[in-house]
Amino acid sequence: MNEHRLERVAASRIDERLLVMAEAAEQFGGNGVFEWVTNTPAAARFFESRMSTLGLRGYVRIVP
């Protein structure tokens, strides 16, 4: 499997999780905004990028 294919698969799986979280945030009486917590700046940039691409409302917090 080449590196670009692996990146696409990873992004697709993360996208699915982000979409489920956004839906849950709305279903349970929220406004669709959710928080994703990670421990590295690189991961935070990746999640922010995916959320932006999907048009999701939320934020990423870094906890070392």
Buried (B, 14 or more C-beta within 10 A) or exposed (E): EEEEEEEEEEBEEBBEEBEEBBEEBEEEEEEBEBEBEBEEEEBBEBBBEBBEEEEBEBEBEEEE
